[in-house]
Amino acid sequence: MFPLLPFPSPREVIFFMLVLSRVAGIFAALPVFGGKKLPIRIKVVTVFMITLVCFPTLSVSIPQTPTDAFSLALLALSELMVGLTLAFITQIIFAAVEFSGQIIGMQMGLTIASIIDPSQGTQTQIMSVVQTLFATLLFLSLNIHHVFIRAIIDSFNVIPLGGWRVNGELIQFLVQRTADIFIIGIRLAAPVMVALLLTTVAIGIMARAFPQMNVFMISMPLNIGLGLIILGLTLTIFFHVLEVSFGHLKEQIYTLYRLMAKGG
């Protein structure tokens, strides 16, 4: 274990910078902390402070000190990739939430209703923003960010500095997790999708029975109103699906560590 300050040797300065690279990779892509809404200064201070807290608790070392700038840059890049890969697992859940919001918004006829997403700084459907805000509140209330802080420290015990490897199992695992975007997204949107599908069928039957009826004038407000009601009534299902998904994160993180530590 190295003392925190002062750094007694260039080797330990390199060690600190590599730890900083891994932590920065995690927080650069982690939901809530990685969005554009959070000022860059706060991100930098947060990453630096967490690195300062983690650094004195680590007992790992660099297998071989880089002798040139290019080797050091490659080593720092590999540490950055460890962090980015870890954060990617959580981004999948939030991507699924946004996907479900897109589906719900389309079914409700809100495709043209776009607002600025405060977390990303881009225009997106209003239902996606609402769903993402709900997911963010649940993420923080379940203390999932604490899981990631613990996982940062544990990562150095499982994946040594410079120990990041790419192999077939890792790629397969990431592809499988990417497919969860559609699985989780459909589960989140299913109640509203089913309700609005039945509504559309009912309106279609009414249009056949009463040809003079203006279906367009009836369907739009009905879909929006019914969609909001169903969404409110099924919030417990929404939170349950997300809670289960967040509950699997810890297992997925350590599976990811094991695969990244394997040789190619």
C-alpha positions in Angstrom: 0.0 0.0 0.0 1.3 3.4 -0.9 1.0 6.5 1.2 -1.4 9.1 -0.2 0.8 12.2 -0.2 3.5 13.0 -1.1 4.2 10.6 -4.0 7.7 9.2 -3.3 8.5 8.1 -6.8 7.5 8.5 -10.4 6.3 4.9 -10.4 3.6 5.7 -7.8 2.6 8.8 -9.8 2.0 6.5 -12.8 0.1 4.2 -10.5 -2.2 7.0 -9.4 -2.8 8.2 -12.9 -3.8 4.7 -14.0 -6.2 4.4 -11.1 -7.6 7.8 -12.1 -8.1 6.6 -15.7 -10.2 3.6 -14.6 -12.4 5.7 -12.3 -12.7 8.4 -15.0 -13.9 5.8 -17.5 -16.6 4.6 -15.2 -17.9 8.1 -14.4 -17.7 9.3 -18.0 -20.4 6.8 -19.1 -22.3 6.2 -15.8 -25.9 7.3 -16.0 -26.7 10.4 -13.9 -23.1 11.3 -13.5 -22.1 11.0 -17.1 -24.8 13.2 -18.6 -24.2 16.6 -20.1 -26.3 18.4 -17.5 -23.7 17.9 -14.8 -21.0 20.5 -15.1 -17.6 19.2 -16.2 -15.9 20.7 -13.1 -18.1 18.7 -10.8 -17.3 15.5 -12.8 -13.6 16.2 -12.6 -13.7 16.9 -8.9 -15.8 13.8 -8.2 -13.5 11.5 -10.2 -10.4 13.0 -8.5 -11.8 12.8 -5.0 -13.0 9.2 -5.4 -9.5 8.3 -6.8 -7.9 9.9 -3.7 -10.2 7.9 -1.5 -9.6 4.6 -3.3 -5.9 5.0 -3.8 -4.5 4.4 -0.3 -6.7 1.3 0.1 -5.2 -0.4 -3.0 -2.4 -3.0 -2.6 -2.0 -3.8 -6.3 1.0 -2.7 -8.4 1.9 -2.2 -12.0 3.3 -5.4 -13.5 5.8 -3.5 -15.5 6.4 0.2 -15.4 6.1 1.8 -18.9 9.4 3.1 -20.2 8.0 5.4 -22.9 5.0 7.7 -23.4 3.4 5.5 -26.0 3.3 2.4 -23.7 2.0 4.6 -20.8 -0.8 5.9 -23.1 -1.8 2.4 -24.1 -1.9 1.3 -20.5 -4.0 4.3 -19.5 -6.3 3.6 -22.5 -6.8 0.0 -21.3 -7.7 1.3 -17.8 -10.2 3.7 -19.4 -11.8 0.8 -21.3 -12.2 -1.1 -18.1 -14.3 1.8 -16.7 -16.2 2.4 -19.9 -17.1 -1.3 -20.2 -18.4 -1.4 -16.6 -20.5 1.7 -17.1 -21.9 0.2 -20.3 -23.8 -2.4 -18.3 -25.8 0.3 -16.6 -26.3 2.3 -19.7 -28.1 -0.7 -21.2 -30.9 -0.4 -18.6 -31.3 3.3 -19.2 -31.3 2.7 -22.9 -34.1 0.2 -22.4 -36.0 2.9 -20.4 -35.6 5.4 -23.2 -36.6 2.8 -25.8 -39.8 2.0 -23.8 -40.5 5.7 -23.7 -40.2 6.0 -27.5 -42.6 3.1 -27.9 -45.2 4.6 -25.5 -44.9 8.0 -27.0 -45.4 6.6 -30.5 -48.4 4.6 -29.4 -49.9 7.7 -27.7 -49.3 9.9 -30.8 -46.7 12.0 -29.1 -44.0 11.4 -31.8 -43.8 15.1 -32.6 -43.7 16.2 -29.0 -40.0 16.6 -28.3 -38.2 18.4 -25.4 -34.7 18.8 -24.3 -33.4 15.8 -22.3 -31.7 17.4 -19.3 -29.4 14.4 -18.8 -28.1 14.3 -22.4 -28.7 17.9 -23.6 -30.4 16.6 -26.8 -34.0 16.6 -28.1 -36.0 13.4 -27.4 -39.6 12.3 -26.9 -41.3 13.6 -23.8 -42.2 10.2 -22.6 -38.6 9.0 -22.8 -37.6 11.9 -20.6 -40.3 11.2 -18.1 -39.4 7.5 -18.0 -35.6 8.3 -17.6 -36.3 10.6 -14.7 -38.2 7.9 -12.9 -35.4 5.4 -13.6 -32.8 8.0 -12.3 -34.8 8.4 -9.0 -35.0 4.7 -8.5 -31.3 4.3 -9.4 -30.4 6.8 -6.6 -33.0 5.6 -4.1 -31.7 2.0 -4.3 -28.1 3.2 -3.8 -26.9 1.6 -7.0 -24.2 4.3 -7.2 -22.8 2.8 -3.9 -22.6 -0.6 -5.7 -20.4 1.0 -8.4 -18.1 2.7 -5.9 -17.6 -0.7 -4.2 -17.1 -2.3 -7.6 -14.4 0.3 -8.5 -12.3 -0.8 -5.5 -13.0 -4.5 -6.1 -12.1 -4.2 -9.8 -8.4 -3.7 -8.9 -8.4 -7.0 -7.0 -9.9 -8.9 -10.0 -8.4 -7.0 -12.9 -4.8 -5.8 -12.2 -3.5 -2.7 -13.8 -2.9 -3.5 -17.5 -4.9 -6.7 -17.1 -7.8 -5.8 -19.4 -8.3 -8.4 -22.1 -10.7 -8.8 -25.0 -11.9 -12.3 -25.7 -14.8 -14.1 -27.3 -16.7 -14.7 -24.1 -16.5 -11.0 -23.2 -17.9 -10.0 -26.6 -20.7 -12.6 -26.4 -21.6 -11.4 -22.9 -21.8 -7.7 -24.0 -23.9 -8.7 -27.1 -26.3 -10.6 -24.8 -26.6 -7.6 -22.5 -27.2 -5.3 -25.5 -30.2 -7.5 -26.4 -31.6 -6.7 -22.9 -32.4 -3.2 -24.3 -35.3 -4.6 -26.3 -36.3 -7.2 -23.7 -36.5 -4.8 -20.8 -37.9 -2.0 -23.0 -40.8 -4.2 -24.2 -41.5 -5.3 -20.6 -41.7 -1.6 -19.4 -43.9 -0.5 -22.3 -46.1 -3.6 -22.4 -49.1 -2.4 -20.3 -49.5 0.8 -22.2 -48.9 -1.0 -25.6 -51.6 -3.6 -24.9 -54.1 -1.1 -23.6 -53.7 1.2 -26.6 -53.7 -1.7 -29.0 -57.1 -2.7 -27.6 -58.3 0.9 -27.8 -57.2 1.1 -31.5 -59.1 -2.1 -32.3 -62.2 -0.8 -30.5 -62.0 2.5 -32.4 -61.6 0.6 -35.7 -64.8 -1.4 -34.9 -66.7 1.8 -34.1 -65.5 3.4 -37.4 -66.9 0.4 -39.3 -70.2 0.6 -37.4 -70.4 4.4 -37.7 -68.7 5.6 -41.0 -69.7 9.2 -40.4 -67.7 9.3 -37.1 -64.4 11.3 -37.2 -62.0 8.7 -35.9 -59.0 10.9 -36.0 -60.5 13.5 -33.7 -61.5 10.9 -31.2 -58.5 8.6 -31.2 -55.8 11.2 -30.5 -57.1 12.6 -27.2 -58.3 9.2 -26.2 -54.9 7.6 -26.8 -53.1 10.3 -24.9 -55.5 10.3 -22.0 -55.8 6.6 -21.7 -52.0 6.2 -22.1 -51.3 8.5 -19.2 -53.9 6.8 -17.0 -52.5 3.3 -17.7 -48.9 4.6 -17.2 -49.9 6.0 -13.8 -51.8 2.8 -12.8 -48.9 0.6 -13.8 -46.0 2.6 -12.2 -45.5 -0.2 -9.7 -44.9 -2.7 -12.5 -42.5 -0.2 -14.1 -40.5 0.2 -10.9 -40.6 -3.6 -10.2 -39.1 -4.4 -13.6 -36.4 -1.8 -13.1 -35.7 -2.9 -9.6 -35.2 -6.5 -10.8 -32.9 -5.3 -13.6 -30.9 -3.1 -11.1 -30.7 -6.1 -8.7 -28.9 -8.1 -11.4 -26.3 -5.5 -11.9 -23.9 -6.6 -9.2 -23.8 -10.2 -10.5 -23.3 -8.9 -14.1 -20.5 -6.6 -13.0 -18.5 -9.4 -11.4 -19.1 -11.7 -14.3 -17.8 -8.9 -16.5 -14.7 -8.6 -14.3 -14.0 -12.3 -14.6 -14.3 -12.2 -18.4 -12.2 -9.1 -18.8 -9.4 -10.6 -16.6 -9.3 -13.7 -18.9 -6.7 -14.0 -21.5 -7.6 -13.7 -25.2 
